Every structure is written in structure tokens, then in C-alpha cells.
Amino acid sequence: MTAPVASTAPPPSAASGSLLSKLEIDVRMLGMLAALAVIWIGFDILSGGVFLTPRNLWNLSVQTASVAIMATGMVLVIVTRNIDLSVGAILGVTGMIFGVAQVQWLPAYLGLEHWLTAPLAVLIAVTIGGLIGLFQGWLIAYLGIPSFIVTLGGLLVWRGAAWWVTTGQTIAPMEYGDREAQPEARAPNTYTRTMHTTGPSAKPTHAWMRSRSSPNASP
């Protein structure tokens, strides 16, 4: 009579853990995805089904594209035990250079609505952003200056450079059709804006400032 053989089957939790390890799936990533799904479903319910529409998801993707690109680069910085406080200021100055190049610099040589205007403006902005990163990286890696000091100084310098590039004016319009629709944009130096940003978010403030400066505006 033989003795009964003990079962060596792993418990369900161990089996699931080994399966996840074999598939190289991070449990923390699954938790974050589940939390994101709960947030999306909650917002969709509270908004009456508007949040998860294709148009809104497209708008969210466009609005978060710049943040996603910066976050990708910041991962490499943090992995090397450094920090970059100037990433937002660099985004601002390169964005302003891109706008000025597309509206003022390149049309002066290529003319309006030239097909090379947008690609060259992107190339100029990417090149300048890369040179700024190389300069700050050289200060940190070869001169031994702490990244906190370098990027803190860069935060102030590049934020001021964004204002200097545009001289405090709104860079618009980006297309010739908008230029015809907005006659005042053909002479951008006739009045100075106090805003450093462009886009739809600046239009309400701009309209209010224009209404207050008109002769018929009420006190």
C-alpha cells in the first residue's frame, strides 16, 4: 500500500503572479489603467456622455501632446538623478520662436502660404530647443554645476527670452486666411499686448482690452 502523494499545485495567487511575471506585466501599471478607466467613466457619466466622444478625446490628445513629450524627456532626466526646472520655459521660448518664424521671419523670404514655411519653422524650433538642452547639459555634466542651479537659472532666462523674442506682442495670425479676416493683425506693432500666450484662451482678454481702449467704451 503506497502513501498518498501530497499535492504540489501552487495556490491561485502564486499561479496568477507567475503568469503576470511570465508576461512581464506590471501590476502597478494595471492599477493605474484601472484608476484611469474609473475616472473616464465617472467624467462621462457626470457630463451626460460627452466626455468619451471622439471629438473630446481628440481635443484632449491635442492639448496634452506637449505635456506628454516633455514628460518623456523628464523620465530620462529623473532616471539620472537630476531635475529640470526650465522645461516649461524652454517650451515657451521655442513655441514663441516657432510662431515668429512662421509669421514674420520666413514669410519675408519665402512669401505667404509657402509650403516650406511650417516645416522650416518646426526645424528651427527643434534645433534651438536641442541647442538649449545641450548647453544646459554641458554645464551640468562637464562643469559640475548642480542641475537644480542650472535649470533654475534657465527657468528665468528662457522665460524672459520668450518675451524678448515677441517683444510682448501676440504672434498671430498663423495663416493668410486669418490675416485677411483680422485686418488689425496686418499691423501688429500698433498696440502692445500684455499677454505672453497665444490661441483661443487669449481672445476673451484681448476683446476686453480692445473694448476698453475704444473711444465709445463706458468708464
Helices and strands as residue ranges (DSSP letters): H 12-22, H 27-46, H 54-79, H 87-100, I 101-105, H 106-110, H 117-141, H 147-166, H 176-181, G 183-186, G 188-190, G 200-202, H 203-213
